[in-house]
Amino acid sequence: MANSSIEWTELTWNPTTGCDKVSAGCKFCYAEVMSRRLKAMGLEKYSEGFKIRTHENALAVPYGWKQPAMVFVNSMSDLFHEAVPLDFIQKVFKVMNECPHLTFQVLTKRSRRLAEAAPHLPWSRNIWMGVSVEDERVKSRIDDLRNLPAAIRFLSCEPLVGPLPEMDLTGIHWVIVGGESGTRPRPMDKAWVLDIRDQCHRADVSFFFKQWGGRNKKAAGRELDGVLHDGFPEDALLPA
């Protein structure tokens, strides 16, 4: 529930906290590391570390944000984790429905749970839904996302740890790419990034290059061939 330094959003909102690892992108999870720090600082919300928890009191937070903004939902968790009850997910969606001046960006690695839950959720037009796709082994997540009734459907290819050739981007509006950061980051090949950029161009999908990553991500920067790629979906839904 704070201003965010993430380049493609403005605020974070965490009605759930905690998670566990499901694929290669989770190996060096920043949220798990941060949860340990917050627990050590004595924050009650993280008193059980990275165990999945739902926070009813956090549901009221977006009502206090009066200005239009982009809000990343669950930077410290996965809303569609199997341990999060459907009725709580419905409560989160109700809040998003009732705050139309905010654009909510929801991201999950659990695309099958998302697809199962989707018919039971109210999809207002200010909800952007995304899946993480870090390498070729999890490309099926794109198929789970493709036909959902979200106004904007997006991919987060971060940390990109392998190539993603020949993606079917039908029904996808936005792709974010970024390298891994931290103390032991896995390398990202420039050729992988260029290929995704070119796929987005051919499919008329907005492309956002977030970072090269590495041990010093600020020094590595965000330029790709000397250019900043800050594409957002043309149908961005924030009020003017």
C-alpha positions, 0 to 999 in steps of 0.5 A, a space after each residue: 500500500 505504497 508508492 511504487 518504483 516499478 516502472 509500469 505502475 504507480 501504487 501497490 496494494 496487497 490484500 493478500 501476502 505470501 506465496 510459494 514457488 511454482 516455476 523457474 521465475 520464482 527461484 529468487 523471488 524478491 517478495 519472499 526476501 522482502 517478506 523476511 525483512 518486513 517480518 524482522 521489522 515487526 510488521 504484523 502483516 508479515 508476522 508469518 513470513 511468506 505464508 499465504 494470508 488474506 487481509 480484510 482490513 486492506 480491502 478498504 485501502 483503494 477507497 482512500 485513493 482519490 486521484 486516478 492511478 495505476 495500481 499493481 495488485 499483490 506485488 507481495 503475493 499471488 491473488 490466484 494462489 490455491 490457498 486464497 478462497 474464491 470468496 476473498 478474490 470476489 471481494 477484491 474484484 468488488 473493490 476494483 469495480 467500485 473504484 473506477 478511477 483507478 486502473 488495477 493491474 493484476 498479475 499471476 503465475 497461476 493461470 489455470 486457477 485464474 481461468 477457473 475463477 474468471 466466470 465467477 468474477 465481475 470484470 469491470 473495465 478498469 481491471 487489467 489481467 496479466 500472467 507471468 511468462 518467464 520462459 518457453 516452459 510456461 507459454 501455456 499461461 498465455 492460452 489461459 489468459 487469451 479469452 478472459 473478459 479483461 479489458 486489457 490482457 498482458 504478459 510479464 516476461 520478467 525475469 526473462 530466463 529463456 527465449 520465447 519464440 513464436 508466441 501467439 499474441 492473439 488477444 494480448 494487448 501488452 508485453 512487459 520484458 525485464 531481466 532478473 536483478 538481485 545478488 545472483 541474477 540469471 543472465 538475459 540474452 539480448 537476442 531473446 528481448 529483440 525477438 519479443 520486441 519484434 513479435 510485438 511489433 508484428 502483432 501490433 502489441 504494446 511493448 514495454 522494456 523494464 530493465 536489463 537487471 543484473 547486480 546493479 540494475 540502475 547501472 545496466 539501465 533500460 535502453 534497448 539499442 539506445 531506445 527506451 521502450 515504454 509502450 502502454 496499451 492504446 486503450 489505456 483506461 485512466 481518465 484524462 
